[in-house]
Every structure is written in C-alpha cells, then in structure tokens.
Amino acid sequence: MSDVILVAPAAFKGTLGPRQVAEAISAGARRAVPSAAVLQCPISDGGDGLLDAVLPPGSLREHLRVTGPLGEPVSGELGWIDAETAIFESATACGIALLEPDQLDPLRATTRGVGEMVWEAVERGARTVVVGLGGSATVDGGTGAARGLGWSLRDASGTALPEGGGSLVQLAVLDGGWALEARVVALADVTTALVGPQGAAPLFAPQKGAGVEGVKLLSRGLERLGDLMARHGRAELATVPGGGAAGGLGAGLAFFAKAQLIAGAEWVLSRVGFDAALANAQLVITGEGSFDRTSLVGKASGEVVRRAQAAKKKVAVIAGRVEGLIGLHALDGEGKVLDARGLTVLAERAVRQAFGLPAA
C-alpha cells in the first residue's frame, strides 16, 4: 500500500492562494516519493484564501461595488456555496491590502462595506451569509458594518458619529437596523476579545497605522461600544473570544447582525473534510507565510498541526519564516518570499526528511 501524504496549507499572504500553495507543495512531495498518494486540502481560518479553500473551481463569484475602508468605492467579491449560502472575506471590503501604507488610518477606516455586502447577499437570495474575518484596515468594532445594515450611531446630542473607530468614545445611542432575513456566520481568525489589555486595539491597531495615542483612543472607543452592547443585553460581547477579530468586527456582527461567531479554522476544516483525509495519511504538510507561536492559537495551519499531532501523524510545516518553535518539523525560506518553485523545493526536502530518505 502506498504512502498517503496530506497537503493542507493556508495562503501565503500577498503572494499565493491556498490552492496554489497546495499544488506547489504536492509537486515537491511527488518528487520525493513518486509512488505516494497526495491528497490536497487547501485551508483558511476565515482570512486570506477563504473562498479559494471552500469554493470548488468554477463556483459562482460576483463582484459588488461597495464602500471601501476610507469611503471610496471598491469591488467586493461575493462567492456562493449554493443558491442560498453566500460567502465572502471581510478584507474584500475593508482590507488593509486595499490601501497604500501611507493611507492607513484606523481612526477613520470603516467596515461599512461589510454590512453592504451582507445586505446585498440577502437581497440576492442568501439565507445564510458566511463572513470571513481577517486582514482588515479597521478598528471600528463593526460600527461601519452596522451603518451598512441601517443602524444609526449618535452622540449624546443626537448628532451622527463620523465613520471609524476614532469617534466611538462619543457614542451614546445605537438604534435602527433593518430586518435581516438571513443567518450570518462570522469566522474569526483569532481568539482576541473586543476590549482589554490584549484586546483588538492594543493588538491590532499599531499594525494598521495607529500611534500610541491613537491606540489609547481606539481602546476607549471599543470599551464604550462594549458598554452600549451591555446596555442592550449583550454584555458578553466585550470579552467573547474572537470578538476582536478584524478590529472588533467579530463582536460587531454578533451584535448588529445577530451573527454566530465561531472559530474560522474549525469551520473550514470541517467544511473541506480534513479529518476524514487525516485518518488515512502518514504525513501531513501545512504552511503559511509566517509561522510562529501565535499560529498555534486560532490560525488554520496551527489547527492542522494540533489535529495531526493528536492523531499521532507525522507533520511538517513549510513557511516563508518560522520563529520560536521547538520540537516541530519546520522548514522555512529564511525570511525570503517563497514562490511556487521555492515551495516545491522545501516540500521535497520535508518529505525526504520525514520518511528518512536521502537528500536529493
């Protein structure tokens, strides 16, 4: 009986999608062990590559004109799992990749386009809308998405608040909202909460362009939002794991769209049949652009490692950069951006090492 190698990588941000990564790794695995059966299972945790991982090639994808992170129109991508189930990545409407580095401004950036995407999906017949969280340029707690769903956010004098997380310290009134005739599922790519020392603002705002004072302002704004949510009967949303995903969009969708907030990696792995493939594998290869200790807490590649180790399977990690990991078979590109050829070379080496074969 031939060896079975399961290839289950996430996207390499900004370079290759999960299906492209899986193809490159599979080519290397076949070079090392030509007789092996190589199973491809591209994955995502709700961030980059969600549609590629979940939708088969040829599935319907639409491009919708929605509000971008700084108010300009962008083309959001909406996919369809079936006639009543839509899926999209929040980053398609409010992603950090939509802006130049000098444009980053989480005090003003908005998730409005995410709410518009949800509404448009429902208008097109969706009974379930799956929203992948991750890669956003925003720290507005999902208040922009709320506006896209008909909500009104005002200060104590009744004046509408400006878009973005910087104005949330003035938030006094939440009301309105259109009736949403659909179930919303929000896939969190992190376990971060909305507020707290390790909340959305302290953890994510600096990488989205906020300085020290900006982080403090955003933290106070999200705390204010959490207080208002508590007054409306949802006190748990301030600290629920995943509520801080996409700058608080996780908690925001749970409140404003009554979304079910769940771990994205678990949802995707279940959807693509990972456990069934794992049962037959002798070796599992996963990877992402950068793999470190944080990858083991909520990220898709980390969930693959956890499940493979629990099933007592050999597991290897391939990444552009690997940091701070001991006792894990990991190969990296020494900080270089890996292209398909580089991934193939590393994969061949990883398989040869895993099976005790001589180097090529």
N, C-alpha and C positions, 0 to 999 in steps of 0.2 A: 504494500500500500504506500502511495507516495506521500511525502510530507505536505501539510497544508499550512500555508502562510497567509495570515490575515493582515491586510494593509488598511489601516483606519486612521488617516491623517486629517488634521484640520487645515484651513487655509494658511498660507504664508502671506501675511498681510501686505497688501500693496504690490504683490508680485504674481502669485499663483493661487488659483482657487483650489478647493479640496479635491475635486476630480482630477485636475491637472497634476497635483502633488501625488495622488494615488497612482496615476499612470506612470509617473517617473520612478516612484519607489518600486512599483511592480516590475518595471523593466530591469532594475538592479537585482531584485530578488530572483528573477528568472535566469539572469546571467550566472548567479551564484549556484542555483540549484535548478537546472533546466527541467528536471522531472517533477518539480513541486507543483501543486495546485495552488494558485494565487487568487485569493478572494479579495475583491476591492469593496471597501465600505467607507466612503468619504463621510466625514462628520463635521459638526459645528456645535457651538454652545449657545447659539442664538445671535452671535455676532457675525463677523465676516464669513461668507460662504454658506449661509443658511439655505438659500434657495438651491444652490448647486448640490448641497448634500441631500436635500429632501426631495427635490423635484426630479423626476426622470428626464433625460434628454428629450426635447421636443414638447415638453409641457407648455401650456399657455402662460405667457408672461405679457403684461401690459405696462405701458409707460404713461404715468399720470402727471399732469402739471400741478404741483403743489408748492406751498410756501417753504422756502429753504431756511437755513439756520439764521441768516441775517435779514430775512424778509424778501429776498429776491426769489423768483420762480426757479424751481429745479424739476428735473424729471425723475419722479419716484417710480421704482419698479415693483409691481404687484404680480405675484405668482398665484397659480391656482392648483391646489392639490386635487380637488374635484369641483363639481359645479357649485357646491355650497361651502367650500372651505378655501379661503384666501390666505395668503402668507406673504409677509414682506419683512425686510430688515429696517429697523428704525433709522439706521445710518443712511438709507437711501433718501431720506427727507431732511435729516438734521445732522449728518455725519461730519466728523472732523475732516474727512478727506475731501469734502466739498469746498473747503476754504483754504486759502493760502496761509502760511504760518503767520504773516503779519495781520491777518484778518481775524484771528482767534480772539473771541471776546465773550466768555461765558456770562458776563453781566448782562449782555444784550441778546445772546443767542437763544432761539426759541425752538420748541418741539411742535409748533403749530401744524407743520406739515404731516406729522404722525397722526394727529387727530383727523386731518383731512383725508389721509389715506384710509384710515379705518372707516370713515363715513362713506367714502367712495366705494369701498369694497362691499359694504352693506347695501348701498344703492344698486350695485351690480348683482345682487342676489346672494351674497355670502350670509350664511347662518352662523358660521364660525370664522373669526379672523385671528390668525396667529401672528403675533408681532415679536420679532427677534430684537432683543435689546443689546446694545453694544456699539462702540465706536462713535458715540455722539460728540458734538461740539458744545453740548448744552449742560447746564446745571440749573434747570428751571423747575425741577420737581414735577415735570409733566404738565405744568400750568399752560404752556403753549398748546399742547395736545388738547387740553380742556377747552380752550378757545375754539379750536377746530371742530369741537363737538358741541358748540353752542353755549358753553359756560361763560359766566361773567365774573370777573375778578376786580374788586374795587377797594379803595382805601376807606378810611373812616369817614371822609367827607362825601363818599359816593362816587368819586372820580375813578374811571377805569385805569388800572395799572398799566404801565408800559410793558412790552414784551421782555422776557429774560429774567434770570434769577436775581439780578441786582435790585429789582423793585419789590421783592417779596417781603422785605421787612415791613413794608407799609400795608400788607394785605390785611383786610378786616372783614370782607364779605365775599363768600362763594355762593353763587346761586345760578339757576338756569340749567342748561344742559338739555339736549334733545333726547327723545326716547330712542334708545339704540336697540333695534330688534335683532340682536345677534349676541353670541357668546364671544368674548375676547379672551385670548390666552396670551400672556406675556412671558416670554422665555428669557430668564435672567442669566447672564454670563458670569456673574459674580455673586457672592453672598453678602456683599456690603449692604448696610442699612441706610435709610434716608438720612438720619442725624447721628450725632455722637462724634467722639474723637477720631473714630475710624469710619465716619460716615461719608456720604457722597462728595461733599465739598472738600474736606481735607485730603481725601484720597485722590480725587479725580480733577478738581478744578485747576491745580497747578499745571497739569499736562495739557489743559485746554486753554491756557493763556492767562490764568488769574495770578496776580501777585499776592503778597502776604495779606494786604488789607482787603483785596478782593475776595480771598478765601474766607476771611472773617465775616464779611458782609453776606456772602452766599450761605455760609453756615447759619447765620442768624435768620436769613430768609427761609431756609428749609425748616428750621426749628419753628418759625412762625406758621409755615404751611402745615407742619405736623400738629401744631396746637389747634388749627382750624379743622383739620381732619378729625381730631379727637372730639371736638365740639359737635361734629356731625356723626359721632358714633363709631369712628374708625381709629381709635387710639393706637391700635396695634401696628398701624402702617408706618409709624415713625421708626420702629425698630425691627420690623419683619425682615428676615434675610432676603436679599435681592431687591429690596425696596429702593436702594441707592443705585441700582443699575442704570446706565445711561443718564447719569446726573440726576437721579431721583425719578426718572420716567417710570420705573417699575411701580413705585408707590403711587405715582400719579395716575397711571392707567388702572390700578386696582381701585382707586377712589372714584375717579371721574368716569370710567367706563365699566366699573364693576368687573375688571379683568381678574382672571385666575392667574396668580403669579407663581410660576414654577421654575425649577432648575432646567435651563435650556439643554445642557448636555444630556441629562437623563431622558428628556422628551425626545431629542433627536436619536439617541442610541436605541431607544425603544422603537421609534418610527422606522428606522432602517434595518432592524433585525440583527443588531450587533450581537446579542447574547447567543442567538442560535448559531451564528457564524463562529463565535468564540469557542463554542463547545467542541468544534471539530479541528481547531487549529493547534499546531505545535509551537508556532511562533507568531507573535503579534507585533507589528511595526506601526507606531504612531509618530506624530510630529507636528510642529508648528514653527512659526518664525523664530520665536524666543521661548525657551522652556526653562523655568526656574521653580522655586518652591511655591510661588503663587499659582502656578499652573496646576498644582495638585488640589486647589481649593476652588472647585466650580468650573474650571476650564474643561473643554471636551477631551483634549489629549490626556489631561490628568485623570479624568474619569475612565478612559481606556486603560491607562496604567493600573489604576486601582482594581478594575474588574479583572484584568488579565492576571495580576498578582494573586487576587483572591481565588481565581480558578487554577492557580499553580501552573500558569503557562509562561514560557519564555517571552520576554517583552523587550523591545528595543525602541529607543527614542531618537529621532533624527530632527535636528533643528539648525537654524542659522547660528544660534548661540545657546549654549547650555550653561547654567550657572548654579552653583551651590548644591549639587545633588551628589549624594554618596550612595553606593550600592545599587545604582541603576545603570543598565547598559545603555549609554547615550553617546551619540556621535554628533559633532556639530561642524559648521563651516568656519569655525574660528572667528565668528563675528561678521563674516562676509555674507552678502546677499546671495542666496543659493538659487541658481536657475535649475531647469529640469535636468540638465546634464549633471550638475553637481549633486542633485538629489539621487540620481541613479548610481553614481559612483559611491556615495555614502551608504546607500541601501545595499549594494553588493557586498561592501565591506562588513556591514552589520550582520547580514545573513551568514556570511562565511564565519564570522566570529561566533555567532550564536550556535552554529552547528559544528563548530570545531574543524572547519575546513581550512586548507592552506590559503594564504593571501593570493590574489590574482597576479 
